Every structure is written in C-alpha cells, then in structure tokens.
Amino acid sequence: MAPVIETGHAKNVANFADIISFCTGYGLQYNPGKAALKVINLNTLLANAQQSINQVNVKNTDYNNTVNNRMIAFKALRPLSTRIINALGASDADDEVIKDAKTINRKIQGQRAKTIDIPVDPNAPAPNNVSASQQSYDQLIEHFERMVILLQSEPTYLPNEVDLQTVQLEAYKLDLKARNQAVTDAYTAISNTRITRNDILYKAKTGLVDIAYDVKQYIKSLFGASSPQYKQVSGVKFTTPKK
C-alpha cells in the first residue's frame, strides 16, 4: 500500500502564513470588516491549523507503532503452535485430542505469505490481514483461543517448557488480544484527528482555504485587480483534497 502524501496539507498552512505576512505588511491599510479576516484572527486560525497537523503526525506515529507491535507479537504464533502440537504428541493425550489440535493448528498456519505489509495509510481501515490466505488477526486469535482451551482440558499435557505451559499460553493469548485492540483504538484516534484537521483546513466558509480566498478577494477590492498587492497574494496557491 502506497503511503499517503501529507505535503498538501502542510503546504496549505505554510502558504496561509505567507498570506498573513503580506496582510501584516499592509499595515493599517488592511482593515477588513469581516472579523474572520482580521490579522489577529488569521493568526489564531494559523495556530490551530499547525496544531492539527502536528496532532495528525503524532497519532499517525502512534498508529504505525501499534501495528508494528501487533505484527511482532503475532510473528511467534505459528512456530509456537507447531511446538504445541509436538509437545501434545509427546504426551499421553488420546488420538482424537491430538487430531483436534492439529486441525486447529492447520487453521493457524494458513498459507504463509512471503511478506507482511506494514500499514502506512491511516485513512484506510486498520489492516487485518497477515497472509495471502487472508487470515485475519481476529480469526487467528479465535483459533489460538480454541487451542488453549483444548490444552487446558487435557490433563496429560504437562510440558516442562515454560512457554508451552497453559498459563503462559493464556497470557500470550491475552497479549494478542490487547495488541489487536490497540490497533483498532489507534486507528480511531488517527481518524478522528484527521477529521478535526480537515474541518480546520477545509470546512466551508470557516476553513483555512476558504478564509484565504476571502482574504484574496478583500485585497483585490482594496488595492485593485492589477495592483502589486493583489499580485502578491493571487499567486499563493491552495489546494483541497480529492473526495
């Protein structure tokens, strides 16, 4: 998945700062009747826009960190499941129990993918695929939970290896659940932060881009369409994201 390009938002904010600089430079001549176009309010809008972009960057980093942490935790699942089957096979468990465990293990193993994608697009839903077979993290947790329950019900499953013991397997299952939920929560956070950012920058009439256009119009009416002042601001470009 290709990364989302964020430079458009930052460029809009940087260009808005340029517009404010020109307006400030006009001194007392720049005196719009509309409150939102006054320099003091333009600076407030600029500060809010800068903060919103910073928050998106922070939440984006948090999101990718939680995705990476989940990947690390799940990386151990398949080899651990194979070791469990071997340990169960070395116990006195009935053949039917071992057969059931192997069935669960096959579901856990799935079809291995050559690589696991690292999500870099917080606009997209939280990634839930770990292989070409489209096994989901939720499904893998469910399969592993069934495995743990099966082992807990088998009295002869008593491995000496600590990480194969049911207490540790239960703890690992809970860790997988927690990390999976953390990705969902982090996606919610980045999504909400982007909504706030987009409102500040692009909301009709009150957003940064529309305010910038209004400032240009005021300067055009103040100094004239052919004035050097209007030429200063008319060349400052703003873009809106595609819907």
BELBEL-V77630 format. One record per residue. N is the residue number from 1. PHI is phi in degrees with one decimal (none if undefined). PSI is psi in whole degrees, -180 to 180 (* if undefined). D_FIRST is the distance of its C-alpha to the first C-alpha in whole Angstrom. Layout:
N;PHI;PSI;D_FIRST + N;PHI;PSI;D_FIRST
This chain:
1;none;129;0 + 2;-73.9;145;4 + 3;-68.1;150;6 + 4;-80.2;133;9 + 5;-84.8;120;12 + 6;-99.6;-2;15 + 7;-64.5;-27;18 + 8;-61.0;-43;19 + 9;-66.3;-47;20 + 10;-64.1;-37;22 + 11;-66.5;-40;24 + 12;-59.1;-43;25 + 13;-67.3;-42;27 + 14;-62.9;-40;28 + 15;-68.9;-33;29 + 16;-64.7;-37;31 + 17;-62.7;-37;33 + 18;-63.6;-42;34 + 19;-59.5;-45;36 + 20;-61.7;-39;37 + 21;-61.5;-43;39 + 22;-63.2;-45;40 + 23;-61.4;-42;42 + 24;-63.4;-38;43 + 25;-67.1;-22;45 + 26;-76.5;-11;47 + 27;64.5;-141;49 + 28;-67.7;-17;51 + 29;-63.7;-33;50 + 30;-83.3;102;47 + 31;-145.0;69;48 + 32;-68.8;149;46 + 33;-77.1;-29;48 + 34;-76.4;124;44 + 35;-59.0;-39;44 + 36;-63.9;-20;40 + 37;-93.8;-6;40 + 38;-68.8;148;43 + 39;-57.1;-41;41 + 40;-61.0;-38;42 + 41;-78.1;-31;39 + 42;-63.1;-40;37 + 43;-66.9;-36;37 + 44;-64.3;-44;36 + 45;-63.2;-40;33 + 46;-61.2;-45;32 + 47;-62.6;-41;32 + 48;-64.6;-40;30 + 49;-65.7;-44;28 + 50;-61.9;-42;27 + 51;-64.9;-40;27 + 52;-65.6;-38;25 + 53;-68.4;-39;22 + 54;-61.4;-42;23 + 55;-65.5;-37;23 + 56;-61.8;-43;19 + 57;-63.5;-40;19 + 58;-64.3;-49;21 + 59;-68.3;-31;19 + 60;-64.9;-42;15 + 61;-64.4;-44;17 + 62;-58.8;-43;18 + 63;-61.2;-51;15 + 64;-64.6;-33;13 + 65;-65.2;-41;17 + 66;-68.8;-36;17 + 67;-63.7;-44;14 + 68;-64.1;-40;15 + 69;-63.9;-39;19 + 70;-64.9;-43;18 + 71;-59.7;-43;16 + 72;-62.0;-44;19 + 73;-65.1;-42;22 + 74;-75.8;-17;20 + 75;-60.5;-30;20 + 76;-83.7;-10;24 + 77;-63.8;-50;24 + 78;-65.4;-49;25 + 79;-63.0;-35;27 + 80;-64.6;-41;29 + 81;-62.2;-39;29 + 82;-64.1;-42;31 + 83;-64.0;-36;33 + 84;-61.2;-45;34 + 85;-60.1;-42;35 + 86;-65.7;-41;37 + 87;-67.0;-39;39 + 88;-65.7;-38;40 + 89;-65.4;-26;41 + 90;-86.4;-2;43 + 91;-92.1;-173;45 + 92;-97.8;23;48 + 93;-64.9;148;45 + 94;-64.9;157;46 + 95;-60.4;-35;44 + 96;-66.7;-37;43 + 97;-64.7;-45;41 + 98;-64.2;-38;40 + 99;-63.1;-44;39 + 100;-62.2;-41;37 + 101;-64.8;-40;35 + 102;-66.0;-36;34 + 103;-63.2;-44;33 + 104;-63.7;-41;31 + 105;-62.4;-40;29 + 106;-61.0;-37;28 + 107;-68.6;-35;26 + 108;-69.3;-42;25 + 109;-66.9;-44;24 + 110;56.2;-154;22 + 111;-105.8;114;21 + 112;-63.6;141;19 + 113;-96.0;154;16 + 114;-68.0;-36;16 + 115;-139.2;161;13 + 116;-115.3;123;11 + 117;-69.2;137;8 + 118;-92.6;116;8 + 119;-64.1;132;7 + 120;-127.1;7;7 + 121;-117.2;94;7 + 122;-67.4;-8;11 + 123;-75.4;-23;11 + 124;-86.2;157;10 + 125;-58.3;152;12 + 126;-53.9;122;13 + 127;-58.3;139;11 + 128;-130.8;15;14 + 129;-109.3;141;13 + 130;-124.4;-3;14 + 131;-160.5;172;15 + 132;-64.4;-19;15 + 133;-81.1;2;18 + 134;62.9;31;16 + 135;-67.0;135;18 + 136;-96.1;158;17 + 137;-61.6;-40;18 + 138;-60.4;-42;21 + 139;-67.7;-40;22 + 140;-62.8;-40;23 + 141;-62.2;-43;25 + 142;-62.2;-44;27 + 143;-61.9;-45;27 + 144;-67.2;-36;28 + 145;-62.4;-40;30 + 146;-62.5;-39;32 + 147;-63.1;-45;33 + 148;-63.3;-44;34 + 149;-60.7;-41;37 + 150;-62.2;-45;38 + 151;-66.4;-37;39 + 152;-65.2;-27;40 + 153;-87.2;-6;43 + 154;-100.8;107;44 + 155;-66.8;-22;46 + 156;-90.0;-3;46 + 157;-83.3;95;43 + 158;-136.4;64;44 + 159;-68.6;148;42 + 160;-79.8;-25;43 + 161;-67.8;122;40 + 162;-59.7;-42;39 + 163;-71.0;-11;35 + 164;-98.6;-7;36 + 165;-73.9;150;38 + 166;-62.2;-31;38 + 167;-63.4;-43;38 + 168;-71.1;-36;35 + 169;-66.4;-37;33 + 170;-63.9;-42;34 + 171;-65.1;-39;33 + 172;-64.6;-41;29 + 173;-60.0;-45;29 + 174;-64.4;-35;29 + 175;-66.6;-41;27 + 176;-61.3;-43;24 + 177;-62.1;-44;25 + 178;-64.7;-42;25 + 179;-69.9;-35;22 + 180;-66.4;-42;20 + 181;-66.0;-35;22 + 182;-61.0;-36;21 + 183;-66.6;-44;17 + 184;-60.5;-45;18 + 185;-65.1;-40;21 + 186;-68.1;-35;19 + 187;-66.3;-41;16 + 188;-59.4;-43;19 + 189;-63.6;-46;20 + 190;-68.9;-35;18 + 191;-65.3;-45;18 + 192;-65.4;-36;21 + 193;-67.3;-36;21 + 194;-67.8;-37;19 + 195;-61.1;-44;22 + 196;-62.4;-46;24 + 197;-58.2;-45;23 + 198;-67.7;-35;22 + 199;-63.5;-45;26 + 200;-64.4;-38;27 + 201;-87.8;-36;26 + 202;-126.1;3;26 + 203;-63.0;138;28 + 204;-57.9;132;31 + 205;75.9;-38;34 + 206;-107.3;-11;33 + 207;-73.3;161;30 + 208;-55.2;-44;30 + 209;-66.2;-45;29 + 210;-65.9;-38;32 + 211;-64.2;-39;34 + 212;-61.4;-42;33 + 213;-64.5;-38;34 + 214;-64.8;-40;38 + 215;-61.0;-44;38 + 216;-59.9;-43;38 + 217;-63.4;-40;40 + 218;-64.3;-43;43 + 219;-64.4;-36;43 + 220;-63.5;-42;44 + 221;-72.5;-30;47 + 222;-75.7;-47;48 + 223;-107.2;-18;48 + 224;104.1;151;48 + 225;-65.4;-27;45 + 226;-99.3;8;47 + 227;-73.9;152;47 + 228;-64.5;-29;45 + 229;-65.1;-45;44 + 230;-67.7;-35;42 + 231;-62.6;-33;41 + 232;-59.5;-49;39 + 233;-88.2;-27;37 + 234;-65.2;-26;37 + 235;-83.8;-5;34 + 236;-83.1;116;32 + 237;-95.8;147;29 + 238;-132.0;146;27 + 239;-126.8;156;24 + 240;-119.0;144;23 + 241;-66.8;149;19 + 242;-70.8;141;18 + 243;-94.8;*;19
